[in-house]
Amino acid sequence: MVISFNYITNHVKISTISIHRKTTASCLTHCNTAVIGLNSQKHTAMPTNAHKYSILLPTYNEKDNLPIIIWLIVKYMKASGYDYEVIVIDDGSPDGTLDVAKDLQGIYGEDKIILRPRGSKLGLGTAYIHGIKHATGDFIIIIDADLSHHPKFIPEFIELQQKGDYDIVSGTRYAGDGGVYGWDFKRKLISRGANYLSQVLLRPNASDLTGSFRLYKKDVLEKCIASCVSKGYVFQMEMLVRARQHGYTIAEVPITFVDRIYGTSKLGGTEIVQFAKNLLYLFATT
């Protein structure tokens, strides 16, 4: 079996990762080889700082994506010289995601890959809350595990935050060089429509209210979460609304969002209906 992962940004294919495997164990062996190769390479690391970054990875049925996303996170964080940890919050995936995560922990180390699984699918918002409880960093980075968000942008988030001491740095698909690749017209229309409606009703001072790739100061994230009532996908939108209410500063980094390669989207009709209900609730109460 051959797994090929192509990342496209600014209409140019910039990298390809191929992992040949017959079993999960074989896949992880190749990942381990990649790690050894990475460690043996000489990187010119950027100046480090005294901060630690906790990267939250909520997962549900992501066994094929998890080895790649973690390899990429490790690659870019090591090259940048920042202290970090990856916290995997698996919601009882039936596809063996947690088993893959355990093997990855053996490869990269228990100090870098932290496993905090839950017994069942309890929602994205509560997954973040669960992850924060176990985070030892003073900054929290939230990124999707399905490869929609490329970890190469994480150093840009950190650099921008340091430059302006911002409370939140959010990835945006709808400003600057940001964009979306791999969605059909219907999906793009729904996303654009939801974002536009949210902008009109909620005035969040951010161009991408429905995105989920962000960096927060830990104490800021904790305060925003304490103000939120949403638990599903609307949680991301409400977070920026509450941040505006609290007067927190928000900066943006243009990102390229690429539709998942493996697995299926968790967004369905139920989530869309819930989004509409919560949007009206936030409009009425903020």
C-alpha positions in Angstrom: 0.0 0.0 0.0 1.3 3.5 -0.9 0.2 6.6 0.9 1.1 9.8 -0.9 0.6 13.2 0.6 0.8 16.3 -1.7 0.6 19.8 -0.3 -0.4 22.6 -2.6 -0.1 26.2 -1.8 -0.3 29.3 -4.0 -1.2 26.9 -6.9 2.3 25.2 -6.7 2.9 21.7 -5.4 5.7 22.3 -2.8 6.2 19.0 -1.2 5.5 15.3 -1.4 5.7 12.8 1.4 5.4 9.1 0.4 5.1 6.4 3.1 5.1 2.8 2.0 3.5 0.4 4.4 1.9 -2.9 4.7 0.9 -2.4 8.3 0.7 0.4 10.8 3.9 -0.8 12.4 5.7 -0.7 9.1 4.5 2.8 8.5 5.8 3.9 11.8 9.2 2.3 11.1 9.5 4.6 8.1 8.4 7.5 10.2 11.1 6.6 12.7 13.7 6.5 9.9 12.6 10.0 8.8 13.0 11.2 12.4 16.6 9.8 12.5 17.3 11.5 9.3 15.9 14.7 10.6 18.0 14.5 13.7 21.1 13.9 11.7 20.6 17.0 9.6 22.1 20.3 10.6 19.6 23.0 11.0 20.2 26.7 11.4 17.7 27.2 14.2 16.0 30.5 14.8 16.7 32.2 18.1 14.7 30.5 20.9 12.7 32.1 23.6 11.7 31.2 27.1 8.2 30.1 26.1 6.8 26.7 25.6 4.1 25.9 23.0 1.5 23.2 23.7 0.0 22.0 20.4 -3.5 20.4 20.8 -4.5 17.7 18.3 -8.1 16.5 18.8 -8.5 13.3 16.8 -11.3 11.0 15.7 -10.6 8.3 13.1 -7.3 9.9 12.0 -4.9 6.9 12.0 -3.7 7.6 8.5 -3.2 11.3 9.0 -1.7 11.3 12.5 1.8 10.0 11.6 2.2 12.6 8.9 0.9 15.6 10.8 3.0 14.8 13.8 6.1 14.3 11.6 5.5 17.7 10.1 5.0 19.4 13.5 8.2 17.9 14.8 10.1 18.9 11.7 9.1 22.6 11.8 9.3 23.0 15.6 12.8 21.4 15.7 14.0 23.6 12.8 12.6 26.7 14.5 14.2 25.9 17.9 11.0 26.4 20.0 10.2 24.3 23.0 7.0 22.4 22.4 4.7 19.4 23.2 2.0 17.8 21.2 -1.1 16.7 23.1 -3.3 14.2 21.3 -6.9 14.1 22.5 -8.5 11.0 20.9 -12.3 10.6 21.3 -12.5 6.8 21.3 -11.7 6.4 17.6 -12.8 2.9 16.4 -10.1 2.9 13.6 -7.1 2.5 15.9 -6.0 6.1 16.0 -5.0 5.8 19.7 -2.8 2.7 18.9 -1.0 4.7 16.2 -0.6 7.6 18.7 1.0 5.2 21.2 3.5 4.0 18.6 4.3 7.6 17.7 4.9 8.4 21.3 7.4 5.6 21.4 9.2 7.2 18.4 9.3 10.8 19.5 9.3 10.5 23.3 6.7 10.8 26.0 7.9 14.4 26.7 6.9 15.5 23.2 3.8 13.4 22.5 1.3 13.5 25.3 -1.7 11.2 25.1 -4.9 12.3 26.8 -7.7 10.1 25.3 -11.4 10.2 26.2 -13.8 7.3 26.0 -16.2 8.7 23.4 -16.9 11.5 21.0 -17.7 14.4 23.3 -17.3 17.4 21.0 -14.5 19.7 19.7 -14.9 22.4 22.3 -14.6 20.0 25.3 -11.6 18.3 23.6 -9.8 21.6 23.8 -10.8 22.1 27.4 -9.5 18.6 28.2 -6.2 19.3 26.4 -5.6 22.6 28.1 -5.9 20.9 31.5 -2.8 18.8 30.7 -0.9 21.5 28.8 2.4 22.7 30.4 3.1 25.4 27.8 2.3 29.1 28.3 1.0 29.3 24.7 -1.6 27.0 23.1 -1.7 26.2 19.4 -4.8 24.6 17.9 -4.4 22.7 14.6 -6.5 20.1 12.8 -5.2 16.6 12.7 -6.5 15.9 9.2 -3.7 17.7 7.3 -5.9 20.6 6.4 -3.5 23.0 8.2 0.2 22.8 7.3 2.4 23.1 10.4 4.9 25.2 8.4 2.8 28.2 9.3 3.3 27.6 13.1 6.7 29.5 13.2 5.0 32.4 11.4 2.3 32.5 14.1 4.9 32.5 16.8 7.0 35.2 15.2 4.0 37.5 14.7 2.8 37.0 18.2 6.3 37.9 19.6 6.5 41.0 17.4 3.3 42.5 18.6 2.7 40.7 21.9 -0.7 39.7 20.5 -3.1 37.7 22.7 -4.3 35.6 19.7 -2.9 34.8 16.3 -5.4 33.3 13.9 -4.9 31.7 10.5 -7.0 33.2 7.8 -8.2 31.7 4.5 -9.8 34.9 3.4 -7.2 37.6 3.6 -3.8 38.3 1.9 -2.4 35.2 0.3 -4.8 32.8 2.1 -6.9 30.3 0.2 -8.8 27.1 0.1 -7.9 24.1 -2.1 -9.7 20.8 -2.7 -13.3 21.9 -1.9 -16.0 21.8 -4.5 -18.1 24.9 -5.3 -20.9 24.0 -2.8 -18.5 23.6 0.1 -16.8 26.9 -0.7 -20.1 28.6 -1.0 -21.3 27.3 2.4 -18.0 28.4 4.1 -17.9 31.8 2.5 -21.6 32.4 3.2 -21.2 31.3 6.9 -18.1 33.5 7.3 -19.8 36.5 5.7 -23.0 36.2 7.7 -20.9 35.9 10.9 -18.9 39.0 10.0 -22.1 41.0 9.4 -23.9 39.9 12.6 -21.0 39.6 15.1 -18.3 42.1 13.9 -15.4 40.0 15.3 -12.5 42.1 14.0 -11.2 39.0 12.2 -11.4 38.0 8.6 -11.8 34.2 9.2 -14.3 33.6 12.0 -14.9 29.9 11.3 -11.3 28.7 11.0 -9.6 26.6 13.6 -5.9 27.1 13.2 -4.8 29.5 16.0 -2.3 30.4 18.7 -3.5 31.7 22.1 -1.8 32.9 25.2 -2.8 30.1 27.6 -4.5 32.4 30.1 -6.4 34.2 27.3 -7.7 30.9 26.0 -8.8 29.8 29.4 -10.7 33.0 30.0 -12.4 32.9 26.5 -13.4 29.2 27.1 -14.9 30.1 30.4 -17.2 32.6 28.6 -18.2 30.2 25.8 -21.4 28.1 25.8 -20.8 26.2 22.5 -19.2 22.8 22.4 -19.1 21.8 18.7 -17.8 23.5 15.6 -19.4 26.8 16.6 -16.9 26.9 19.4 -14.2 28.3 17.2 -16.5 31.2 16.1 -17.6 32.0 19.6 -14.0 32.1 20.8 -13.1 35.1 18.7 -16.4 36.8 19.6 -15.7 36.4 23.3 -12.1 37.6 22.7 -13.5 40.8 21.2 -15.7 41.3 24.2 -12.8 40.9 26.6 -10.7 43.4 24.5 -8.0 40.9 23.5 -5.7 41.7 20.6 -6.0 39.5 17.5 -3.5 39.2 14.6 -3.8 37.1 11.5 -1.5 35.0 9.3 -2.7 34.1 5.8 -2.8 30.3 5.4 -3.6 27.8 2.7 -6.3 25.3 3.8 -6.2 22.0 1.9 -9.1 19.5 2.1 -8.3 16.3 3.9 -6.5 13.5 1.9 -7.5 10.6 4.1 -10.7 9.9 6.0 -14.0 11.7 5.8 -15.1 15.2 7.0 -16.8 15.4 10.4 -19.0 18.3 9.3 -22.5 17.3 8.5 -26.1 18.5 8.4 -26.4 18.4 12.2 -23.4 20.7 12.6 -24.7 23.1 10.0 -28.0 23.4 11.8 -26.2 23.8 15.1 -24.1 26.5 13.6 -27.1 28.5 12.5 -28.7 28.3 15.9 -25.6 29.4 17.7 -25.0 32.2 15.3 -28.4 33.6 16.1 -27.8 33.1 19.8 -24.5 35.0 19.7 -26.1 37.8 17.7 -28.8 38.2 20.3 -26.4 38.0 23.3 -23.3 39.9 22.2 
